[in-house]
Amino acid sequence: YSAGQFFFEYLVVVSLKKMSDGRYEPKITYQFPKRENLLKGQKEEEERLLQAIPLFCFPDGNNWAPVTEFTSETFSFVLTNVDGSRKIGYCRRLLPSGRGVRLPEVFCIISCLGCFGLFSKILDEVEKRRQISMAVIYPFMQGLRESPFPAPGKTVTIKSFIPESGTELIELTRPVDAHLEHVEFQALLQRLSPHLILHIFASAVLERRLIFLAEELSVLSQCIHAVAALLYPFTWAHTYIPVVPECLLDTVCCPTPFMVGIQMRHLERVLDQPMEEALIVDLCEGKILRAVGDEEEILPIKLQNEMLTSLNRHNNNNNIHTSEQVNTLVSEAFVQFFVRMVGHYASHIKWSKNGSGTFQERAFCKAIASKTNRKFVKKFVKTNMFSLFIEEAEKSRIPQEAYFQQKITEYHEQKKHRR
């Protein structure tokens, strides 16, 4: 994501409106900025976006009742455009301040930038202002919208005035390592054993169908973002819905790959659907409810054991790690897996005089000495995520994913020293 882009496209507030039949329907009650003079195509896209948002802010259906207490929660969702580009909705569901019973509302920031930690902090500020008045949110978001998105490791400072407490300076810092800024691996490790995480990773790497179940929206969105991040430097390119709205539950009947999160209350309905083979993961109990059966054999056993050792090391480590340290530790184990498996891809791209590259798949697979590794790679090269990665690599001699390249270089250096 290039620095200097707008932080966000919209801030919307979604509230529950009572319908004549007594059910509640989510509706957008506030939108900033209001767009004027849009071209026809842009207007249609905006309408589509604004129609979809309420469903994802209240994916849990229409059975609500006003309450006096409600613990605010943070979650996110992803909307995929026709052209494959994605927009992320960062949501904070909270109870507006007041007396008596009232309904929760959702503040949702729509952005094409993936940086969960940063947007959680922005939503903290929004929530703090909401307790004073809606009017205080607007100048803060205006200031944010006019600020450029910081480069990795850099900070942007927003001035913000709050009645009675004066002008505040809010610092928003982007993590140094951009490939880990949308992720919280701790969420996954708290709910699943390293063994199960590897089964899930193996299924995701071969682009299978994955269904995650939990009751809380925050658990679903955190865990699914974490699973998708394990695939770095590759990107999940299929249906990806961290929290599936109730009205879209038949997504699980798709014959194509998907990674979706569903609230536990819909488990019966999901299991009744006529679906193809899928891995169904219960995040509440930390177990797999349904599997294909070969998850144990997908990854080469030697590498699988090394990854288990790394993940267990984190689990048995009595030093309390910060979430950044956990992210780095976990990510490292999976990045190393891809370095060992496909890190030699660049030397199998043949460059023509006009600067375009052609990937030599057969030579690339043949270059792998270990039989078990080769068997895995032959399957992996057929995936969509590998094809997309190679397509990018064929466009330019300058490698795309700097961090991945750095790890490949380090690995080769270490190999030389060992010799």
C-alpha positions as CSV (number, residue, x, y, z in Angstrom):
1,Y,0.0,0.0,0.0
2,S,1.6,3.2,-1.0
3,A,2.2,5.8,1.7
4,G,0.6,9.2,1.1
5,Q,-2.8,7.7,0.1
6,F,-6.0,8.8,1.8
7,F,-6.4,7.1,5.2
8,F,-9.9,6.2,4.4
9,E,-12.7,6.6,1.8
10,Y,-15.7,6.8,4.1
11,L,-16.8,6.8,7.7
12,V,-20.4,5.6,8.1
13,V,-22.6,5.0,11.1
14,V,-24.9,2.1,10.8
15,S,-27.9,2.0,13.2
16,L,-30.7,-0.5,13.7
17,K,-34.2,0.8,12.6
18,K,-37.3,-1.0,13.8
19,M,-39.5,-2.3,10.9
20,S,-43.3,-2.7,11.0
21,D,-42.9,-6.4,11.6
22,G,-40.9,-5.7,14.8
23,R,-37.6,-6.8,13.4
24,Y,-34.6,-4.5,13.2
25,E,-32.9,-3.6,10.0
26,P,-29.4,-2.0,9.8
27,K,-29.4,1.3,7.9
28,I,-26.7,3.9,7.3
29,T,-27.6,7.0,9.3
30,Y,-24.5,9.0,8.7
31,Q,-21.9,9.2,6.0
32,F,-18.7,11.2,5.7
33,P,-17.7,12.6,3.3
34,K,-20.8,12.9,1.1
35,R,-19.7,12.6,-2.5
36,E,-20.9,15.1,-5.0
37,N,-20.6,15.1,-8.8
38,L,-19.7,11.5,-9.2
39,L,-19.6,10.0,-12.7
40,K,-22.2,7.3,-13.5
41,G,-19.8,4.4,-13.0
42,Q,-18.5,5.8,-9.7
43,K,-22.0,6.5,-8.5
44,E,-23.1,2.9,-9.2
45,E,-20.0,1.6,-7.4
46,E,-20.7,3.8,-4.4
47,E,-24.3,2.7,-4.2
48,R,-23.2,-1.0,-4.3
49,L,-20.8,-0.3,-1.5
50,L,-23.2,1.6,0.6
51,Q,-25.8,-1.2,0.2
52,A,-23.4,-3.9,1.3
53,I,-22.0,-2.2,4.4
54,P,-25.0,-2.5,6.8
55,L,-25.2,-6.2,6.2
56,F,-21.5,-6.6,7.3
57,C,-21.8,-4.3,10.2
58,F,-24.7,-6.4,11.7
59,P,-24.0,-9.8,10.2
60,D,-25.8,-11.4,13.1
61,G,-29.3,-11.0,11.7
62,N,-32.3,-8.9,12.8
63,N,-33.1,-10.3,16.3
64,W,-32.0,-7.4,18.5
65,A,-33.5,-5.9,21.6
66,P,-32.6,-2.5,23.2
67,V,-30.2,-3.0,26.1
68,T,-28.7,-0.8,28.9
69,E,-25.2,-2.4,28.8
70,F,-23.1,-3.7,25.9
71,T,-19.3,-4.3,25.6
72,S,-18.0,-2.6,22.6
73,E,-16.3,-4.8,20.0
74,T,-13.9,-4.3,17.1
75,F,-14.0,-6.4,14.0
76,S,-13.4,-6.0,10.3
77,F,-14.8,-7.3,7.0
78,V,-13.6,-7.3,3.4
79,L,-15.5,-6.4,0.2
80,T,-14.1,-7.6,-3.1
81,N,-14.7,-5.4,-6.2
82,V,-15.5,-6.9,-9.6
83,D,-11.9,-6.2,-10.6
84,G,-10.5,-8.2,-7.6
85,S,-9.4,-5.1,-5.6
86,R,-10.5,-5.2,-2.0
87,K,-11.8,-2.6,0.5
88,I,-11.7,-3.2,4.2
89,G,-14.3,-2.2,6.7
90,Y,-13.0,-1.5,10.2
91,C,-15.9,-1.6,12.7
92,R,-16.5,-0.6,16.2
93,R,-19.9,-1.7,17.6
94,L,-20.8,0.3,20.7
95,L,-23.7,1.5,22.8
96,P,-24.3,5.3,22.3
97,S,-24.1,7.1,25.7
98,G,-27.4,7.9,27.3
99,R,-29.9,6.7,29.8
100,G,-32.3,3.8,29.6
101,V,-32.4,1.0,27.0
102,R,-31.0,1.7,23.6
103,L,-29.6,-0.2,20.6
104,P,-25.9,-0.6,19.6
105,E,-24.6,1.2,16.5
106,V,-21.6,0.5,14.4
107,F,-18.9,3.1,13.3
108,C,-17.4,1.7,10.2
109,I,-14.3,3.1,8.4
110,I,-13.9,2.0,4.8
111,S,-10.4,2.0,3.5
112,C,-8.3,0.1,0.9
113,L,-5.4,0.1,3.3
114,G,-4.8,-2.9,5.5
115,C,-3.5,-1.9,8.9
116,F,-5.7,-3.3,11.7
117,G,-3.7,-1.9,14.6
118,L,-3.7,1.6,13.2
119,F,-7.5,1.6,12.5
120,S,-8.3,0.1,16.0
121,K,-6.5,3.1,17.5
122,I,-8.5,5.5,15.2
123,L,-11.7,3.8,16.4
124,D,-10.7,4.2,20.0
125,E,-10.6,8.0,19.3
126,V,-14.0,7.8,17.5
127,E,-15.5,6.0,20.5
128,K,-14.1,8.5,23.0
129,R,-15.6,11.3,21.0
130,R,-18.9,9.5,20.6
131,Q,-19.4,9.6,24.3
132,I,-19.2,13.4,24.2
133,S,-21.2,14.0,21.0
134,M,-21.4,13.1,17.3
135,A,-20.3,16.7,16.4
136,V,-16.8,16.1,17.9
137,I,-16.2,13.1,15.6
138,Y,-16.5,15.1,12.3
139,P,-13.4,17.5,12.8
140,F,-11.2,14.6,13.9
141,M,-12.1,12.5,10.8
142,Q,-11.7,15.6,8.6
143,G,-8.2,16.1,10.0
144,L,-7.4,12.4,9.4
145,R,-8.7,12.4,5.9
146,E,-6.4,15.3,5.0
147,S,-3.4,13.5,6.4
148,P,-1.3,11.3,4.2
149,F,-1.1,7.6,5.2
150,P,2.4,7.2,6.7
151,A,5.2,5.0,5.2
152,P,6.1,1.9,7.2
153,G,7.7,2.8,10.5
154,K,6.7,6.5,10.2
155,T,4.2,8.4,12.4
156,V,1.6,10.9,11.4
157,T,0.3,13.4,14.0
158,I,-3.3,14.6,14.0
159,K,-4.4,17.7,15.9
160,S,-7.8,17.4,17.4
161,F,-9.9,19.7,19.6
162,I,-12.2,18.3,22.3
163,P,-14.4,20.7,24.2
164,E,-13.3,21.0,27.9
165,S,-10.0,19.2,27.3
166,G,-8.6,21.5,24.6
167,T,-6.4,20.5,21.6
168,E,-5.0,17.0,21.6
169,L,-2.2,15.6,19.5
170,I,-2.8,12.0,18.3
171,E,0.1,10.0,17.0
172,L,-0.6,7.2,14.6
173,T,2.5,5.0,13.9
174,R,2.6,2.4,11.1
175,P,4.5,-0.8,11.9
176,V,7.9,-1.1,10.3
177,D,7.1,-4.5,8.8
178,A,4.2,-3.9,6.4
179,H,3.4,-7.5,5.9
180,L,2.5,-7.9,9.5
181,E,0.4,-4.8,10.0
182,H,-3.0,-6.4,9.5
183,V,-2.6,-9.3,11.8
184,E,-2.7,-10.6,15.3
185,F,-1.3,-14.1,15.5
186,Q,-1.9,-14.3,19.2
187,A,-5.6,-14.7,18.5
188,L,-4.9,-17.9,16.6
189,L,-2.4,-19.3,19.2
190,Q,-4.8,-18.7,22.0
191,R,-7.5,-20.8,20.4
192,L,-5.8,-23.5,18.4
193,S,-2.9,-25.9,19.0
194,P,0.2,-25.5,16.8
195,H,-0.8,-28.9,15.3
196,L,-4.2,-27.7,14.2
197,I,-2.7,-24.4,12.9
198,L,-0.5,-26.5,10.6
199,H,-3.5,-28.5,9.3
200,I,-5.3,-25.2,8.5
201,F,-2.2,-23.8,6.8
202,A,-1.9,-26.9,4.7
203,S,-5.5,-26.6,3.5
204,A,-5.1,-22.9,2.8
205,V,-1.9,-23.5,0.8
206,L,-3.7,-25.9,-1.5
207,E,-6.6,-23.4,-1.8
208,R,-9.3,-25.5,-0.3
209,R,-12.6,-24.5,1.4
210,L,-12.2,-23.3,5.0
211,I,-15.0,-22.5,7.4
212,F,-14.3,-20.9,10.8
213,L,-16.9,-20.8,13.6
214,A,-17.0,-18.6,16.7
215,E,-19.6,-16.5,18.3
216,E,-17.7,-13.2,18.6
217,L,-17.2,-11.2,15.5
218,S,-13.8,-10.0,16.7
219,V,-12.5,-13.5,17.2
220,L,-13.7,-14.5,13.7
221,S,-12.1,-11.5,11.9
222,Q,-8.9,-11.7,13.9
223,C,-8.4,-15.4,13.3
224,I,-9.2,-15.4,9.6
225,H,-6.9,-12.4,9.0
226,A,-4.2,-14.3,10.8
227,V,-4.7,-17.5,8.7
228,A,-4.6,-15.4,5.5
229,A,-1.4,-13.7,6.7
230,L,0.4,-17.1,7.2
231,L,0.4,-17.4,3.4
232,Y,2.7,-14.4,3.0
233,P,4.3,-13.7,0.4
234,F,1.3,-15.2,-1.3
235,T,-2.2,-13.8,-1.2
236,W,-5.5,-15.6,-0.8
237,A,-7.2,-14.8,-4.1
238,H,-10.6,-16.5,-3.7
239,T,-13.8,-15.7,-1.7
240,Y,-12.7,-14.2,1.6
241,I,-15.4,-13.2,4.1
242,P,-14.2,-12.9,7.7
243,V,-17.7,-12.6,8.9
244,V,-20.5,-13.9,6.7
245,P,-23.9,-12.1,7.1
246,E,-26.8,-14.4,7.9
247,C,-28.4,-13.8,4.6
248,L,-25.3,-15.0,2.7
249,L,-24.9,-18.4,4.6
250,D,-25.3,-20.3,1.4
251,T,-21.8,-19.1,0.4
252,V,-20.7,-22.5,1.9
253,C,-22.3,-24.3,-1.0
254,C,-19.8,-22.7,-3.4
255,P,-17.8,-25.3,-5.4
256,T,-14.8,-22.8,-5.6
257,P,-12.3,-22.2,-2.7
258,F,-13.3,-19.9,0.1
259,M,-12.2,-18.8,3.5
260,V,-15.2,-17.7,5.6
261,G,-16.1,-17.0,9.2
262,I,-19.6,-17.9,10.5
263,Q,-21.2,-17.3,13.9
264,M,-21.6,-20.4,16.0
265,R,-25.3,-20.0,16.3
266,H,-25.6,-20.9,12.6
267,L,-23.7,-24.2,12.9
268,E,-26.8,-26.4,12.3
269,R,-27.7,-24.5,9.2
270,V,-24.2,-24.7,7.8
271,L,-24.0,-28.4,8.4
272,D,-27.3,-28.9,6.7
273,Q,-26.1,-27.2,3.5
274,P,-25.2,-29.4,0.6
275,M,-21.5,-28.6,0.5
276,E,-18.4,-30.0,-1.1
277,E,-15.4,-31.1,1.1
278,A,-14.4,-28.4,3.5
279,L,-12.3,-27.9,6.6
280,I,-14.6,-26.7,9.4
281,V,-12.8,-25.2,12.4
282,D,-14.4,-24.5,15.8
283,L,-12.6,-21.6,17.4
284,C,-14.5,-21.8,20.6
285,E,-13.5,-25.4,21.5
286,G,-10.2,-25.3,19.5
287,K,-11.0,-28.3,17.4
288,I,-11.7,-29.4,13.8
289,L,-15.3,-30.5,13.2
290,R,-14.9,-31.7,9.7
291,A,-11.8,-32.4,7.6
292,V,-10.9,-33.9,4.2
293,G,-8.6,-36.4,6.0
294,D,-5.3,-35.9,4.3
295,E,-4.3,-32.6,6.1
296,E,-1.5,-34.5,8.0
297,E,0.2,-35.5,4.7
298,I,0.1,-32.3,2.7
299,L,3.3,-30.6,4.0
300,P,6.7,-32.3,3.8
301,I,7.1,-34.0,7.2
302,K,10.6,-32.7,8.0
303,L,9.5,-29.1,7.5
304,Q,6.2,-29.7,9.3
305,N,8.2,-30.8,12.3
306,E,10.5,-27.8,12.2
307,M,7.5,-25.5,12.0
308,L,5.8,-27.3,15.0
309,T,9.0,-26.9,17.0
310,S,9.0,-23.1,16.3
311,L,5.3,-22.7,17.2
312,N,5.7,-24.8,20.3
313,R,8.7,-22.8,21.3
314,H,6.5,-19.8,21.3
315,N,3.8,-21.6,23.4
316,N,6.3,-22.9,26.0
317,N,8.2,-19.7,26.3
318,N,7.6,-18.3,29.7
319,N,8.8,-14.8,28.7
320,I,5.7,-12.8,28.0
321,H,6.0,-11.6,24.4
322,T,4.5,-8.4,23.0
323,S,2.0,-9.0,20.1
324,E,4.7,-7.6,17.7
325,Q,7.2,-10.2,18.9
326,V,4.6,-13.0,18.6
327,N,3.8,-11.8,15.1
328,T,7.5,-11.9,14.1
329,L,8.1,-15.3,15.6
330,V,5.1,-17.0,14.0
331,S,5.5,-15.3,10.7
332,E,9.2,-16.3,10.6
333,A,8.3,-20.0,10.8
334,F,6.0,-19.8,7.8
335,V,8.1,-17.5,5.7
336,Q,11.0,-19.9,6.2
337,F,8.8,-22.7,4.9
338,F,8.2,-20.8,1.6
339,V,11.9,-19.7,1.4
340,R,12.9,-23.4,1.5
341,M,10.2,-24.6,-0.9
342,V,10.1,-21.9,-3.6
343,G,12.9,-19.5,-2.7
344,H,14.7,-20.4,-5.9
345,Y,11.9,-19.2,-8.2
346,A,13.8,-16.1,-9.5
347,S,16.6,-18.2,-11.0
348,H,14.0,-20.0,-13.1
349,I,12.6,-16.9,-14.8
350,K,14.1,-16.5,-18.3
351,W,14.4,-12.9,-19.4
352,S,13.9,-11.8,-23.0
353,K,15.6,-8.8,-24.6
354,N,12.4,-6.7,-24.3
355,G,12.5,-7.1,-20.5
356,S,9.6,-9.6,-20.1
357,G,10.2,-12.8,-18.1
358,T,9.0,-16.3,-18.6
359,F,8.8,-18.7,-15.7
360,Q,10.3,-22.2,-16.4
361,E,8.0,-24.4,-14.3
362,R,9.5,-27.8,-15.1
363,A,13.1,-26.7,-14.4
364,F,11.9,-25.0,-11.2
365,C,10.3,-28.2,-9.9
366,K,13.2,-30.4,-11.1
367,A,15.7,-28.2,-9.2
368,I,14.3,-29.5,-5.8
369,A,16.4,-32.3,-4.5
370,S,14.1,-33.8,-1.9
371,K,11.3,-36.0,-3.3
372,T,8.8,-35.1,-0.6
373,N,9.4,-31.4,-1.1
374,R,9.1,-31.8,-4.9
375,K,5.8,-33.6,-4.5
376,F,4.4,-30.7,-2.5
377,V,5.7,-28.0,-4.8
378,K,4.2,-29.7,-7.9
379,K,0.8,-29.3,-6.3
380,F,1.5,-25.8,-5.0
381,V,2.6,-24.4,-8.5
382,K,-0.9,-25.2,-9.7
383,T,-2.6,-22.8,-7.2
384,N,-4.0,-19.5,-8.1
385,M,-1.8,-17.7,-5.5
386,F,1.4,-19.1,-6.9
387,S,0.4,-18.1,-10.5
388,L,-0.5,-14.6,-9.4
389,F,2.9,-14.3,-7.5
390,I,4.8,-15.5,-10.6
391,E,2.8,-13.2,-12.9
392,E,4.0,-10.3,-10.9
393,A,7.6,-11.6,-10.8
394,E,7.6,-11.9,-14.6
395,K,6.8,-8.3,-15.0
396,S,10.0,-6.8,-13.5
397,R,13.4,-7.9,-12.4
398,I,13.0,-5.8,-9.3
399,P,11.4,-8.3,-6.8
400,Q,8.0,-7.3,-5.4
401,E,8.1,-8.5,-1.8
402,A,11.3,-7.0,-0.3
403,Y,11.0,-8.8,3.0
404,F,10.6,-12.2,1.4
405,Q,13.6,-11.5,-0.9
406,Q,15.7,-10.5,2.2
407,K,14.8,-13.8,3.8
408,I,15.8,-15.7,0.7
409,T,19.2,-13.9,0.6
410,E,19.8,-14.6,4.3
411,Y,19.0,-18.3,3.8
412,H,21.5,-18.6,0.9
413,E,24.2,-16.8,3.0
414,Q,23.7,-19.2,5.9
415,K,23.9,-22.2,3.5
416,K,27.2,-20.9,2.1
417,H,28.6,-20.5,5.7
418,R,27.5,-24.1,6.6
419,R,29.4,-25.4,3.6
